[in-house]
């Protein structure tokens, strides 16, 4: 309610008596329910009031506000002369206006700081996503990753698959690899192969085009997994400030990564009902939505309890770990967990190379198990690898075992 964020009766009355008074009151209720701080809520309400003022002058009702209207409002901000409304930064105004619009539409998603509303997906890309959901059960995160290179391909060559040929596909992959590196090029080729399989299944392109997607060179076991020594892992966990809610959340997350070898995506997908407190188990939904049950150790369990009792904000979401700032929702993606780990590394003054901060702890728990005498089969079971070949790369860092099988260097006979 507006009275929770404004003290002046005249100000509250002015908001309630405006043409969008009922909508602004509901918006204030929404901000209050989602835990927005007073200063943030006031800023968003002022932005919503600005949009409502502009809509009234444009003879628009609340029912007529949509994404196209938001785009028109964004253009208005470039030349805004609305008196007291124009003192705020246009980006902040648009952020609050977008959140107001989403609340009006009943869309329970946080607003993002963008200059313009997102463009709709091409029809062909939408058909591909629907086909992948129906026939392969692909997750939304994977579809999002696929949509980036496929959307770029459609923008380059249009929505008519008959215009695609082997040379165009190879040139497109080559261009993408120059700007994204090997990992980005790998994601691009994987997405394009799935896209071509969809087109072939729909009878919209030749099956021979699949062979036009180049195979990127990759030598298995050619590199060493990056890991931290045990003392650095402990220093990393101890760097969390347990007097703050964020510190309690970060410590529980780090322990799940460092003790149970969870992936960053596993942390994001954990729900409150995934923990069996009586049986001391935690249920993890891993890659391809595979369900696995892992033992919940006392150390990890106590850290989660501390977060739930003293750190987790009250929210409607059933996600185990929530954002530390309003709106209190589940962490957006695995990148949020990687950022969490990267911050802990900086606090502990631990320097690392490369990317994938969260996966660094997964490698570390595997390396530690091998040093303590665990077999590759045991490491594979903890990491939930489908086949033992995936775990074989850790054999290269098991120096003790390598010393036992290493052959002496042949010496030339003396003359």
Secondary structure by P-SEA (a helix, b strand, c coil): ccccccccaaaaaaaaaccaaaaaaaaaaaaaaacccaaaaaaaaaaaaaaaaaaaaaccccccccaaaaaaaaaaaacccccccccccaaaaaaaaaaaaaaaacccccccccccccccccaaaaaaaaaaaacccccaaaaaaaaaaaaaaaaacccccccccaaaaaaaaaaaaacccaaaaaaaaaaaaaaaaaaaaaccccccccccccccccccccbbbbbbcaaaaaaaaaccccccaaaaaaaaaaaaaccccccaaaaaacccccccccccbbbbbcccbbbbbbbbcaaaaaaaaaaacccccccccccccccccccccccccaaaaaaaaaaaaaaaccccccccccaaaaaaaaaaaaaacccaaaaaaaaccccccccccccccaaaaaaaacccccccccc
